[in-house]
């Protein structure tokens, strides 16, 4: 499970769909924060074709995440481990090594971003 800003969420969604036959490999179900971080992710891990889960959309979770981590622009991205390994194997040569991604990172950090 990752806490991510909009740019990193976009990158993870692209990577989750990168080498799959379909483009519906990420879901965003309604549920409490703990459901979207854990329960839905465990359910997906047991699926034949697991999907990643975007979460922390519950308003109570939004309220507390800002207080806990000091930022209000974060969502969760939960990915079953096998799918994570698949995504990781697709990093080399992907958009994460190209100028558009670097420009997004540098804009977000004032030019001090690492390239991943």
PDB file as gemmi writes it, atoms N, CA and C in Angstrom:
CRYST1    1.000    1.000    1.000  90.00  90.00  90.00 P 1                      
ATOM      1  N   UNK A   1       0.841  -1.168   0.000  1.00  0.00           N  
ATOM      2  CA  UNK A   1       0.000   0.000   0.000  1.00  0.00           C  
ATOM      3  C   UNK A   1       0.887   1.232   0.000  1.00  0.00           C  
ATOM      4  N   UNK A   2       0.589   2.124  -0.907  1.00  0.00           N  
ATOM      5  CA  UNK A   2       1.327   3.377  -1.015  1.00  0.00           C  
ATOM      6  C   UNK A   2       0.382   4.541  -0.747  1.00  0.00           C  
ATOM      7  N   UNK A   3       0.865   5.580  -0.121  1.00  0.00           N  
ATOM      8  CA  UNK A   3       0.153   6.854  -0.076  1.00  0.00           C  
ATOM      9  C   UNK A   3       0.729   7.696  -1.197  1.00  0.00           C  
ATOM     10  N   UNK A   4      -0.141   8.185  -2.079  1.00  0.00           N  
ATOM     11  CA  UNK A   4       0.341   8.847  -3.289  1.00  0.00           C  
ATOM     12  C   UNK A   4      -0.399  10.141  -3.576  1.00  0.00           C  
ATOM     13  N   UNK A   5       0.331  11.065  -4.194  1.00  0.00           N  
ATOM     14  CA  UNK A   5      -0.272  12.295  -4.691  1.00  0.00           C  
ATOM     15  C   UNK A   5      -0.839  12.026  -6.087  1.00  0.00           C  
ATOM     16  N   UNK A   6      -1.533  12.988  -6.682  1.00  0.00           N  
ATOM     17  CA  UNK A   6      -2.153  12.736  -7.993  1.00  0.00           C  
ATOM     18  C   UNK A   6      -1.181  12.312  -9.096  1.00  0.00           C  
ATOM     19  N   UNK A   7       0.005  12.885  -9.152  1.00  0.00           N  
ATOM     20  CA  UNK A   7       0.960  12.502 -10.197  1.00  0.00           C  
ATOM     21  C   UNK A   7       1.418  11.056 -10.035  1.00  0.00           C  
ATOM     22  N   UNK A   8       1.740  10.673  -8.825  1.00  0.00           N  
ATOM     23  CA  UNK A   8       2.183   9.297  -8.591  1.00  0.00           C  
ATOM     24  C   UNK A   8       1.043   8.300  -8.749  1.00  0.00           C  
ATOM     25  N   UNK A   9      -0.163   8.703  -8.382  1.00  0.00           N  
ATOM     26  CA  UNK A   9      -1.324   7.839  -8.623  1.00  0.00           C  
ATOM     27  C   UNK A   9      -1.485   7.603 -10.121  1.00  0.00           C  
ATOM     28  N   UNK A  10      -1.371   8.650 -10.905  1.00  0.00           N  
ATOM     29  CA  UNK A  10      -1.475   8.505 -12.364  1.00  0.00           C  
ATOM     30  C   UNK A  10      -0.426   7.538 -12.893  1.00  0.00           C  
ATOM     31  N   UNK A  11       0.804   7.681 -12.414  1.00  0.00           N  
ATOM     32  CA  UNK A  11       1.881   6.804 -12.872  1.00  0.00           C  
ATOM     33  C   UNK A  11       1.615   5.352 -12.482  1.00  0.00           C  
ATOM     34  N   UNK A  12       1.155   5.123 -11.271  1.00  0.00           N  
ATOM     35  CA  UNK A  12       0.872   3.753 -10.836  1.00  0.00           C  
ATOM     36  C   UNK A  12      -0.286   3.140 -11.615  1.00  0.00           C  
ATOM     37  N   UNK A  13      -1.289   3.938 -11.947  1.00  0.00           N  
ATOM     38  CA  UNK A  13      -2.411   3.429 -12.751  1.00  0.00           C  
ATOM     39  C   UNK A  13      -1.916   3.030 -14.139  1.00  0.00           C  
ATOM     40  N   UNK A  14      -1.079   3.861 -14.740  1.00  0.00           N  
ATOM     41  CA  UNK A  14      -0.525   3.518 -16.053  1.00  0.00           C  
ATOM     42  C   UNK A  14       0.296   2.239 -15.947  1.00  0.00           C  
ATOM     43  N   UNK A  15       1.150   2.148 -14.943  1.00  0.00           N  
ATOM     44  CA  UNK A  15       1.999   0.974 -14.788  1.00  0.00           C  
ATOM     45  C   UNK A  15       1.178  -0.287 -14.499  1.00  0.00           C  
ATOM     46  N   UNK A  16       0.090  -0.156 -13.756  1.00  0.00           N  
ATOM     47  CA  UNK A  16      -0.768  -1.305 -13.457  1.00  0.00           C  
ATOM     48  C   UNK A  16      -1.447  -1.848 -14.712  1.00  0.00           C  
ATOM     49  N   UNK A  17      -1.638  -1.008 -15.702  1.00  0.00           N  
ATOM     50  CA  UNK A  17      -2.291  -1.408 -16.945  1.00  0.00           C  
ATOM     51  C   UNK A  17      -1.305  -1.652 -18.076  1.00  0.00           C  
ATOM     52  N   UNK A  18      -0.035  -1.436 -17.828  1.00  0.00           N  
ATOM     53  CA  UNK A  18       0.999  -1.393 -18.858  1.00  0.00           C  
ATOM     54  C   UNK A  18       1.090  -2.651 -19.711  1.00  0.00           C  
ATOM     55  N   UNK A  19       1.139  -3.797 -19.093  1.00  0.00           N  
ATOM     56  CA  UNK A  19       1.373  -5.033 -19.843  1.00  0.00           C  
ATOM     57  C   UNK A  19       0.218  -6.029 -19.642  1.00  0.00           C  
ATOM     58  N   UNK A  20      -0.978  -5.496 -19.538  1.00  0.00           N  
ATOM     59  CA  UNK A  20      -2.155  -6.336 -19.347  1.00  0.00           C  
ATOM     60  C   UNK A  20      -3.019  -6.285 -20.596  1.00  0.00           C  
ATOM     61  N   UNK A  21      -3.842  -7.315 -20.791  1.00  0.00           N  
ATOM     62  CA  UNK A  21      -4.710  -7.371 -21.973  1.00  0.00           C  
ATOM     63  C   UNK A  21      -5.831  -6.347 -21.940  1.00  0.00           C  
ATOM     64  N   UNK A  22      -6.249  -5.956 -20.737  1.00  0.00           N  
ATOM     65  CA  UNK A  22      -7.333  -4.975 -20.618  1.00  0.00           C  
ATOM     66  C   UNK A  22      -6.804  -3.721 -19.935  1.00  0.00           C  
ATOM     67  N   UNK A  23      -7.636  -2.718 -19.867  1.00  0.00           N  
ATOM     68  CA  UNK A  23      -7.218  -1.479 -19.196  1.00  0.00           C  
ATOM     69  C   UNK A  23      -8.064  -1.206 -17.953  1.00  0.00           C  
ATOM     70  N   UNK A  24      -8.602  -2.261 -17.343  1.00  0.00           N  
ATOM     71  CA  UNK A  24      -9.395  -2.095 -16.127  1.00  0.00           C  
ATOM     72  C   UNK A  24      -8.753  -2.836 -14.955  1.00  0.00           C  
ATOM     73  N   UNK A  25      -7.491  -2.572 -14.736  1.00  0.00           N  
ATOM     74  CA  UNK A  25      -6.705  -3.281 -13.728  1.00  0.00           C  
ATOM     75  C   UNK A  25      -6.541  -2.508 -12.435  1.00  0.00           C  
ATOM     76  N   UNK A  26      -7.304  -1.431 -12.311  1.00  0.00           N  
ATOM     77  CA  UNK A  26      -7.335  -0.634 -11.095  1.00  0.00           C  
ATOM     78  C   UNK A  26      -8.800  -0.339 -10.803  1.00  0.00           C  
ATOM     79  N   UNK A  27      -9.198  -0.521  -9.537  1.00  0.00           N  
ATOM     80  CA  UNK A  27     -10.576  -0.205  -9.169  1.00  0.00           C  
ATOM     81  C   UNK A  27     -10.576   0.822  -8.049  1.00  0.00           C  
ATOM     82  N   UNK A  28     -11.698   1.493  -7.891  1.00  0.00           N  
ATOM     83  CA  UNK A  28     -11.844   2.518  -6.865  1.00  0.00           C  
ATOM     84  C   UNK A  28     -13.217   2.344  -6.215  1.00  0.00           C  
ATOM     85  N   UNK A  29     -13.355   1.287  -5.414  1.00  0.00           N  
ATOM     86  CA  UNK A  29     -14.660   1.011  -4.809  1.00  0.00           C  
ATOM     87  C   UNK A  29     -14.944   1.927  -3.629  1.00  0.00           C  
ATOM     88  N   UNK A  30     -16.207   2.095  -3.336  1.00  0.00           N  
ATOM     89  CA  UNK A  30     -16.570   2.841  -2.140  1.00  0.00           C  
ATOM     90  C   UNK A  30     -16.380   1.941  -0.929  1.00  0.00           C  
ATOM     91  N   UNK A  31     -15.840   2.482   0.112  1.00  0.00           N  
ATOM     92  CA  UNK A  31     -15.694   1.751   1.364  1.00  0.00           C  
ATOM     93  C   UNK A  31     -14.987   2.618   2.382  1.00  0.00           C  
ATOM     94  N   UNK A  32     -14.981   2.153   3.602  1.00  0.00           N  
ATOM     95  CA  UNK A  32     -14.242   2.844   4.659  1.00  0.00           C  
ATOM     96  C   UNK A  32     -12.753   2.788   4.338  1.00  0.00           C  
ATOM     97  N   UNK A  33     -11.990   3.674   4.941  1.00  0.00           N  
ATOM     98  CA  UNK A  33     -10.558   3.719   4.680  1.00  0.00           C  
ATOM     99  C   UNK A  33      -9.871   2.383   4.874  1.00  0.00           C  
ATOM    100  N   UNK A  34     -10.194   1.687   5.965  1.00  0.00           N  
ATOM    101  CA  UNK A  34      -9.545   0.402   6.229  1.00  0.00           C  
ATOM    102  C   UNK A  34      -9.960  -0.659   5.211  1.00  0.00           C  
ATOM    103  N   UNK A  35     -11.160  -0.561   4.689  1.00  0.00           N  
ATOM    104  CA  UNK A  35     -11.581  -1.511   3.658  1.00  0.00           C  
ATOM    105  C   UNK A  35     -10.784  -1.309   2.381  1.00  0.00           C  
ATOM    106  N   UNK A  36     -10.619  -0.054   1.971  1.00  0.00           N  
ATOM    107  CA  UNK A  36      -9.928   0.206   0.709  1.00  0.00           C  
ATOM    108  C   UNK A  36      -8.427  -0.028   0.813  1.00  0.00           C  
ATOM    109  N   UNK A  37      -7.868   0.121   2.002  1.00  0.00           N  
ATOM    110  CA  UNK A  37      -6.443  -0.133   2.183  1.00  0.00           C  
ATOM    111  C   UNK A  37      -6.165  -1.620   2.312  1.00  0.00           C  
ATOM    112  N   UNK A  38      -7.013  -2.350   3.008  1.00  0.00           N  
ATOM    113  CA  UNK A  38      -6.714  -3.732   3.317  1.00  0.00           C  
ATOM    114  C   UNK A  38      -7.656  -4.761   2.731  1.00  0.00           C  
ATOM    115  N   UNK A  39      -8.906  -4.708   3.105  1.00  0.00           N  
ATOM    116  CA  UNK A  39      -9.843  -5.780   2.759  1.00  0.00           C  
ATOM    117  C   UNK A  39      -9.994  -5.951   1.260  1.00  0.00           C  
ATOM    118  N   UNK A  40     -10.203  -4.866   0.532  1.00  0.00           N  
ATOM    119  CA  UNK A  40     -10.354  -4.975  -0.920  1.00  0.00           C  
ATOM    120  C   UNK A  40      -9.063  -5.466  -1.575  1.00  0.00           C  
ATOM    121  N   UNK A  41      -7.921  -5.031  -1.057  1.00  0.00           N  
ATOM    122  CA  UNK A  41      -6.638  -5.489  -1.582  1.00  0.00           C  
ATOM    123  C   UNK A  41      -6.438  -6.985  -1.388  1.00  0.00           C  
ATOM    124  N   UNK A  42      -6.794  -7.493  -0.205  1.00  0.00           N  
ATOM    125  CA  UNK A  42      -6.707  -8.941   0.037  1.00  0.00           C  
ATOM    126  C   UNK A  42      -7.650  -9.702  -0.883  1.00  0.00           C  
ATOM    127  N   UNK A  43      -8.848  -9.170  -1.085  1.00  0.00           N  
ATOM    128  CA  UNK A  43      -9.807  -9.803  -1.995  1.00  0.00           C  
ATOM    129  C   UNK A  43      -9.229  -9.869  -3.413  1.00  0.00           C  
ATOM    130  N   UNK A  44      -8.637  -8.773  -3.864  1.00  0.00           N  
ATOM    131  CA  UNK A  44      -8.046  -8.749  -5.205  1.00  0.00           C  
ATOM    132  C   UNK A  44      -6.874  -9.717  -5.316  1.00  0.00           C  
ATOM    133  N   UNK A  45      -6.098  -9.871  -4.251  1.00  0.00           N  
ATOM    134  CA  UNK A  45      -4.959 -10.788  -4.281  1.00  0.00           C  
ATOM    135  C   UNK A  45      -5.405 -12.225  -4.529  1.00  0.00           C  
ATOM    136  N   UNK A  46      -6.624 -12.548  -4.128  1.00  0.00           N  
ATOM    137  CA  UNK A  46      -7.158 -13.897  -4.317  1.00  0.00           C  
ATOM    138  C   UNK A  46      -7.830 -14.078  -5.676  1.00  0.00           C  
ATOM    139  N   UNK A  47      -7.991 -12.992  -6.432  1.00  0.00           N  
ATOM    140  CA  UNK A  47      -8.639 -13.050  -7.733  1.00  0.00           C  
ATOM    141  C   UNK A  47      -7.723 -13.690  -8.768  1.00  0.00           C  
ATOM    142  N   UNK A  48      -8.325 -14.251  -9.799  1.00  0.00           N  
ATOM    143  CA  UNK A  48      -7.550 -14.843 -10.888  1.00  0.00           C  
ATOM    144  C   UNK A  48      -6.701 -13.777 -11.587  1.00  0.00           C  
ATOM    145  N   UNK A  49      -7.305 -12.619 -11.814  1.00  0.00           N  
ATOM    146  CA  UNK A  49      -6.592 -11.480 -12.404  1.00  0.00           C  
ATOM    147  C   UNK A  49      -6.741 -10.312 -11.425  1.00  0.00           C  
ATOM    148  N   UNK A  50      -5.799 -10.170 -10.499  1.00  0.00           N  
ATOM    149  CA  UNK A  50      -5.933  -9.144  -9.465  1.00  0.00           C  
ATOM    150  C   UNK A  50      -5.822  -7.731 -10.017  1.00  0.00           C  
ATOM    151  N   UNK A  51      -6.484  -6.822  -9.326  1.00  0.00           N  
ATOM    152  CA  UNK A  51      -6.432  -5.396  -9.657  1.00  0.00           C  
ATOM    153  C   UNK A  51      -5.873  -4.633  -8.460  1.00  0.00           C  
ATOM    154  N   UNK A  52      -5.350  -3.474  -8.734  1.00  0.00           N  
ATOM    155  CA  UNK A  52      -4.943  -2.559  -7.686  1.00  0.00           C  
ATOM    156  C   UNK A  52      -6.180  -1.801  -7.216  1.00  0.00           C  
ATOM    157  N   UNK A  53      -6.122  -1.249  -6.001  1.00  0.00           N  
ATOM    158  CA  UNK A  53      -7.267  -0.564  -5.415  1.00  0.00           C  
ATOM    159  C   UNK A  53      -6.858   0.841  -4.989  1.00  0.00           C  
ATOM    160  N   UNK A  54      -7.571   1.847  -5.490  1.00  0.00           N  
ATOM    161  CA  UNK A  54      -7.386   3.224  -5.043  1.00  0.00           C  
ATOM    162  C   UNK A  54      -8.331   3.439  -3.865  1.00  0.00           C  
ATOM    163  N   UNK A  55      -7.818   4.020  -2.798  1.00  0.00           N  
ATOM    164  CA  UNK A  55      -8.647   4.194  -1.614  1.00  0.00           C  
ATOM    165  C   UNK A  55      -8.385   5.469  -0.860  1.00  0.00           C  
ATOM    166  N   UNK A  56      -8.893   5.484   0.332  1.00  0.00           N  
ATOM    167  CA  UNK A  56      -8.924   6.647   1.220  1.00  0.00           C  
ATOM    168  C   UNK A  56      -9.804   7.749   0.643  1.00  0.00           C  
ATOM    169  N   UNK A  57     -10.891   7.345  -0.001  1.00  0.00           N  
ATOM    170  CA  UNK A  57     -11.863   8.304  -0.522  1.00  0.00           C  
ATOM    171  C   UNK A  57     -12.988   8.558   0.471  1.00  0.00           C  
ATOM    172  N   UNK A  58     -13.082   7.740   1.507  1.00  0.00           N  
ATOM    173  CA  UNK A  58     -14.070   7.935   2.566  1.00  0.00           C  
ATOM    174  C   UNK A  58     -13.802   9.282   3.244  1.00  0.00           C  
ATOM    175  N   UNK A  59     -14.831  10.075   3.428  1.00  0.00           N  
ATOM    176  CA  UNK A  59     -14.655  11.420   3.980  1.00  0.00           C  
ATOM    177  C   UNK A  59     -14.025  11.408   5.371  1.00  0.00           C  
ATOM    178  N   UNK A  60     -14.372  10.439   6.202  1.00  0.00           N  
ATOM    179  CA  UNK A  60     -13.737  10.339   7.518  1.00  0.00           C  
ATOM    180  C   UNK A  60     -12.250  10.051   7.374  1.00  0.00           C  
ATOM    181  N   UNK A  61     -11.915   9.168   6.452  1.00  0.00           N  
ATOM    182  CA  UNK A  61     -10.506   8.862   6.208  1.00  0.00           C  
ATOM    183  C   UNK A  61      -9.778  10.101   5.694  1.00  0.00           C  
ATOM    184  N   UNK A  62     -10.415  10.862   4.820  1.00  0.00           N  
ATOM    185  CA  UNK A  62      -9.789  12.077   4.282  1.00  0.00           C  
ATOM    186  C   UNK A  62      -9.452  13.041   5.422  1.00  0.00           C  
ATOM    187  N   UNK A  63     -10.383  13.165   6.351  1.00  0.00           N  
ATOM    188  CA  UNK A  63     -10.195  14.069   7.491  1.00  0.00           C  
ATOM    189  C   UNK A  63      -8.986  13.638   8.327  1.00  0.00           C  
ATOM    190  N   UNK A  64      -8.898  12.358   8.611  1.00  0.00           N  
ATOM    191  CA  UNK A  64      -7.820  11.868   9.474  1.00  0.00           C  
ATOM    192  C   UNK A  64      -6.482  11.724   8.776  1.00  0.00           C  
ATOM    193  N   UNK A  65      -6.474  11.413   7.500  1.00  0.00           N  
ATOM    194  CA  UNK A  65      -5.188  11.265   6.813  1.00  0.00           C  
ATOM    195  C   UNK A  65      -4.446  12.594   6.798  1.00  0.00           C  
ATOM    196  N   UNK A  66      -5.177  13.672   6.600  1.00  0.00           N  
ATOM    197  CA  UNK A  66      -4.546  14.997   6.603  1.00  0.00           C  
ATOM    198  C   UNK A  66      -3.933  15.294   7.971  1.00  0.00           C  
ATOM    199  N   UNK A  67      -4.625  14.928   9.014  1.00  0.00           N  
ATOM    200  CA  UNK A  67      -4.101  15.158  10.365  1.00  0.00           C  
ATOM    201  C   UNK A  67      -2.926  14.232  10.685  1.00  0.00           C  
ATOM    202  N   UNK A  68      -2.954  13.009  10.170  1.00  0.00           N  
ATOM    203  CA  UNK A  68      -1.902  12.041  10.478  1.00  0.00           C  
ATOM    204  C   UNK A  68      -0.598  12.311   9.740  1.00  0.00           C  
ATOM    205  N   UNK A  69      -0.689  12.653   8.467  1.00  0.00           N  
ATOM    206  CA  UNK A  69       0.538  12.802   7.673  1.00  0.00           C  
ATOM    207  C   UNK A  69       0.819  14.243   7.258  1.00  0.00           C  
ATOM    208  N   UNK A  70      -0.072  15.149   7.611  1.00  0.00           N  
ATOM    209  CA  UNK A  70       0.167  16.559   7.331  1.00  0.00           C  
ATOM    210  C   UNK A  70      -0.068  16.987   5.895  1.00  0.00           C  
ATOM    211  N   UNK A  71      -0.726  16.132   5.122  1.00  0.00           N  
ATOM    212  CA  UNK A  71      -1.041  16.467   3.732  1.00  0.00           C  
ATOM    213  C   UNK A  71      -2.466  16.020   3.446  1.00  0.00           C  
ATOM    214  N   UNK A  72      -3.155  16.798   2.644  1.00  0.00           N  
ATOM    215  CA  UNK A  72      -4.541  16.446   2.314  1.00  0.00           C  
ATOM    216  C   UNK A  72      -4.695  15.970   0.874  1.00  0.00           C  
ATOM    217  N   UNK A  73      -3.610  15.878   0.135  1.00  0.00           N  
ATOM    218  CA  UNK A  73      -3.688  15.517  -1.288  1.00  0.00           C  
ATOM    219  C   UNK A  73      -3.330  14.067  -1.569  1.00  0.00           C  
ATOM    220  N   UNK A  74      -3.364  13.207  -0.563  1.00  0.00           N  
ATOM    221  CA  UNK A  74      -2.937  11.821  -0.742  1.00  0.00           C  
ATOM    222  C   UNK A  74      -4.113  10.854  -0.794  1.00  0.00           C  
ATOM    223  N   UNK A  75      -3.968   9.847  -1.624  1.00  0.00           N  
ATOM    224  CA  UNK A  75      -4.879   8.710  -1.675  1.00  0.00           C  
ATOM    225  C   UNK A  75      -4.028   7.462  -1.489  1.00  0.00           C  
ATOM    226  N   UNK A  76      -4.683   6.337  -1.265  1.00  0.00           N  
ATOM    227  CA  UNK A  76      -3.934   5.090  -1.163  1.00  0.00           C  
ATOM    228  C   UNK A  76      -3.996   4.347  -2.488  1.00  0.00           C  
ATOM    229  N   UNK A  77      -2.966   3.571  -2.731  1.00  0.00           N  
ATOM    230  CA  UNK A  77      -2.899   2.685  -3.889  1.00  0.00           C  
ATOM    231  C   UNK A  77      -2.416   1.354  -3.352  1.00  0.00           C  
ATOM    232  N   UNK A  78      -3.334   0.404  -3.252  1.00  0.00           N  
ATOM    233  CA  UNK A  78      -3.029  -0.919  -2.719  1.00  0.00           C  
ATOM    234  C   UNK A  78      -2.915  -1.886  -3.883  1.00  0.00           C  
ATOM    235  N   UNK A  79      -1.820  -2.615  -3.913  1.00  0.00           N  
ATOM    236  CA  UNK A  79      -1.581  -3.535  -5.024  1.00  0.00           C  
ATOM    237  C   UNK A  79      -1.143  -4.894  -4.458  1.00  0.00           C  
ATOM    238  N   UNK A  80      -1.801  -5.973  -4.881  1.00  0.00           N  
ATOM    239  CA  UNK A  80      -1.364  -7.301  -4.443  1.00  0.00           C  
ATOM    240  C   UNK A  80       0.100  -7.532  -4.831  1.00  0.00           C  
ATOM    241  N   UNK A  81       0.821  -8.275  -3.999  1.00  0.00           N  
ATOM    242  CA  UNK A  81       2.259  -8.424  -4.179  1.00  0.00           C  
ATOM    243  C   UNK A  81       2.643  -8.978  -5.549  1.00  0.00           C  
ATOM    244  N   UNK A  82       1.927  -9.983  -6.023  1.00  0.00           N  
ATOM    245  CA  UNK A  82       2.235 -10.548  -7.339  1.00  0.00           C  
ATOM    246  C   UNK A  82       2.092  -9.509  -8.436  1.00  0.00           C  
ATOM    247  N   UNK A  83       1.074  -8.675  -8.321  1.00  0.00           N  
ATOM    248  CA  UNK A  83       0.872  -7.608  -9.299  1.00  0.00           C  
ATOM    249  C   UNK A  83       1.969  -6.549  -9.160  1.00  0.00           C  
ATOM    250  N   UNK A  84       2.376  -6.279  -7.921  1.00  0.00           N  
ATOM    251  CA  UNK A  84       3.480  -5.348  -7.691  1.00  0.00           C  
ATOM    252  C   UNK A  84       4.738  -5.831  -8.405  1.00  0.00           C  
ATOM    253  N   UNK A  85       5.041  -7.119  -8.286  1.00  0.00           N  
ATOM    254  CA  UNK A  85       6.220  -7.667  -8.959  1.00  0.00           C  
ATOM    255  C   UNK A  85       6.098  -7.533 -10.475  1.00  0.00           C  
ATOM    256  N   UNK A  86       4.905  -7.754 -10.983  1.00  0.00           N  
ATOM    257  CA  UNK A  86       4.660  -7.582 -12.423  1.00  0.00           C  
ATOM    258  C   UNK A  86       4.897  -6.130 -12.831  1.00  0.00           C  
ATOM    259  N   UNK A  87       4.361  -5.195 -12.046  1.00  0.00           N  
ATOM    260  CA  UNK A  87       4.552  -3.776 -12.337  1.00  0.00           C  
ATOM    261  C   UNK A  87       6.026  -3.408 -12.281  1.00  0.00           C  
ATOM    262  N   UNK A  88       6.715  -3.906 -11.274  1.00  0.00           N  
ATOM    263  CA  UNK A  88       8.138  -3.604 -11.116  1.00  0.00           C  
ATOM    264  C   UNK A  88       8.952  -4.109 -12.308  1.00  0.00           C  
ATOM    265  N   UNK A  89       8.571  -5.253 -12.847  1.00  0.00           N  
ATOM    266  CA  UNK A  89       9.306  -5.806 -13.993  1.00  0.00           C  
ATOM    267  C   UNK A  89       9.110  -4.969 -15.259  1.00  0.00           C  
ATOM    268  N   UNK A  90       8.112  -4.103 -15.260  1.00  0.00           N  
ATOM    269  CA  UNK A  90       7.839  -3.267 -16.424  1.00  0.00           C  
ATOM    270  C   UNK A  90       8.447  -1.866 -16.330  1.00  0.00           C  
ATOM    271  N   UNK A  91       9.158  -1.577 -15.267  1.00  0.00           N  
ATOM    272  CA  UNK A  91       9.718  -0.233 -15.083  1.00  0.00           C  
ATOM    273  C   UNK A  91      10.802   0.081 -16.110  1.00  0.00           C  
ATOM    274  N   UNK A  92      11.726  -0.835 -16.307  1.00  0.00           N  
ATOM    275  CA  UNK A  92      12.841  -0.580 -17.231  1.00  0.00           C  
ATOM    276  C   UNK A  92      12.307  -0.289 -18.630  1.00  0.00           C  
ATOM    277  N   UNK A  93      12.693   0.844 -19.169  1.00  0.00           N  
ATOM    278  CA  UNK A  93      12.269   1.237 -20.507  1.00  0.00           C  
ATOM    279  C   UNK A  93      10.896   1.868 -20.579  1.00  0.00           C  
ATOM    280  N   UNK A  94      10.244   2.025 -19.434  1.00  0.00           N  
ATOM    281  CA  UNK A  94       8.879   2.577 -19.431  1.00  0.00           C  
ATOM    282  C   UNK A  94       8.895   4.104 -19.369  1.00  0.00           C  
ATOM    283  N   UNK A  95       7.720   4.673 -19.291  1.00  0.00           N  
ATOM    284  CA  UNK A  95       7.539   6.119 -19.183  1.00  0.00           C  
ATOM    285  C   UNK A  95       8.244   6.699 -17.961  1.00  0.00           C  
ATOM    286  N   UNK A  96       8.515   5.871 -16.947  1.00  0.00           N  
ATOM    287  CA  UNK A  96       9.191   6.357 -15.750  1.00  0.00           C  
ATOM    288  C   UNK A  96      10.623   6.798 -16.030  1.00  0.00           C  
ATOM    289  N   UNK A  97      11.145   6.431 -17.177  1.00  0.00           N  
ATOM    290  CA  UNK A  97      12.500   6.823 -17.557  1.00  0.00           C  
ATOM    291  C   UNK A  97      12.500   7.888 -18.647  1.00  0.00           C  
ATOM    292  N   UNK A  98      11.348   8.488 -18.883  1.00  0.00           N  
ATOM    293  CA  UNK A  98      11.241   9.462 -19.967  1.00  0.00           C  
ATOM    294  C   UNK A  98      11.063  10.886 -19.426  1.00  0.00           C  
ATOM    295  N   UNK A  99      11.180  11.828 -20.314  1.00  0.00           N  
ATOM    296  CA  UNK A  99      11.206  13.240 -19.931  1.00  0.00           C  
ATOM    297  C   UNK A  99       9.895  13.750 -19.328  1.00  0.00           C  
ATOM    298  N   UNK A 100       8.760  13.259 -19.770  1.00  0.00           N  
ATOM    299  CA  UNK A 100       7.489  13.748 -19.223  1.00  0.00           C  
ATOM    300  C   UNK A 100       7.393  13.448 -17.735  1.00  0.00           C  
ATOM    301  N   UNK A 101       7.742  12.229 -17.357  1.00  0.00           N  
ATOM    302  CA  UNK A 101       7.695  11.863 -15.936  1.00  0.00           C  
ATOM    303  C   UNK A 101       8.708  12.684 -15.136  1.00  0.00           C  
ATOM    304  N   UNK A 102       9.904  12.828 -15.661  1.00  0.00           N  
ATOM    305  CA  UNK A 102      10.921  13.639 -14.972  1.00  0.00           C  
ATOM    306  C   UNK A 102      10.453  15.072 -14.787  1.00  0.00           C  
ATOM    307  N   UNK A 103       9.815  15.625 -15.813  1.00  0.00           N  
ATOM    308  CA  UNK A 103       9.327  17.006 -15.726  1.00  0.00           C  
ATOM    309  C   UNK A 103       8.250  17.134 -14.657  1.00  0.00           C  
ATOM    310  N   UNK A 104       7.354  16.162 -14.558  1.00  0.00           N  
ATOM    311  CA  UNK A 104       6.333  16.199 -13.502  1.00  0.00           C  
ATOM    312  C   UNK A 104       6.963  16.168 -12.118  1.00  0.00           C  
ATOM    313  N   UNK A 105       7.931  15.293 -11.931  1.00  0.00           N  
ATOM    314  CA  UNK A 105       8.597  15.208 -10.635  1.00  0.00           C  
ATOM    315  C   UNK A 105       9.339  16.492 -10.298  1.00  0.00           C  
ATOM    316  N   UNK A 106      10.043  17.016 -11.260  1.00  0.00           N  
ATOM    317  CA  UNK A 106      10.808  18.237 -11.011  1.00  0.00           C  
ATOM    318  C   UNK A 106       9.898  19.422 -10.730  1.00  0.00           C  
ATOM    319  N   UNK A 107       8.774  19.513 -11.419  1.00  0.00           N  
ATOM    320  CA  UNK A 107       7.818  20.600 -11.169  1.00  0.00           C  
ATOM    321  C   UNK A 107       7.240  20.501  -9.757  1.00  0.00           C  
ATOM    322  N   UNK A 108       6.991  19.272  -9.317  1.00  0.00           N  
ATOM    323  CA  UNK A 108       6.395  19.065  -7.994  1.00  0.00           C  
ATOM    324  C   UNK A 108       7.382  19.325  -6.862  1.00  0.00           C  
ATOM    325  N   UNK A 109       8.672  19.175  -7.133  1.00  0.00           N  
ATOM    326  CA  UNK A 109       9.683  19.300  -6.077  1.00  0.00           C  
ATOM    327  C   UNK A 109      10.606  20.497  -6.267  1.00  0.00           C  
ATOM    328  N   UNK A 110      10.290  21.333  -7.205  1.00  0.00           N  
ATOM    329  CA  UNK A 110      11.148  22.499  -7.449  1.00  0.00           C  
ATOM    330  C   UNK A 110      12.478  22.151  -8.078  1.00  0.00           C  
ATOM    331  N   UNK A 111      12.504  21.055  -8.865  1.00  0.00           N  
ATOM    332  CA  UNK A 111      13.721  20.683  -9.579  1.00  0.00           C  
ATOM    333  C   UNK A 111      14.672  19.802  -8.804  1.00  0.00           C  
ATOM    334  N   UNK A 112      14.233  19.264  -7.664  1.00  0.00           N  
ATOM    335  CA  UNK A 112      15.132  18.440  -6.841  1.00  0.00           C  
ATOM    336  C   UNK A 112      14.716  16.984  -6.797  1.00  0.00           C  
ATOM    337  N   UNK A 113      13.920  16.543  -7.747  1.00  0.00           N  
ATOM    338  CA  UNK A 113      13.371  15.177  -7.693  1.00  0.00           C  
ATOM    339  C   UNK A 113      14.361  14.134  -8.179  1.00  0.00           C  
ATOM    340  N   UNK A 114      14.262  12.965  -7.537  1.00  0.00           N  
ATOM    341  CA  UNK A 114      14.954  11.817  -8.106  1.00  0.00           C  
ATOM    342  C   UNK A 114      14.105  11.342  -9.267  1.00  0.00           C  
ATOM    343  N   UNK A 115      14.650  10.519 -10.119  1.00  0.00           N  
ATOM    344  CA  UNK A 115      13.936  10.156 -11.337  1.00  0.00           C  
ATOM    345  C   UNK A 115      12.995   8.974 -11.176  1.00  0.00           C  
ATOM    346  N   UNK A 116      12.780   8.506  -9.959  1.00  0.00           N  
ATOM    347  CA  UNK A 116      11.783   7.440  -9.734  1.00  0.00           C  
ATOM    348  C   UNK A 116      10.987   7.700  -8.538  1.00  0.00           C  
TER     349      UNK A 116                                                      
END                                                                             
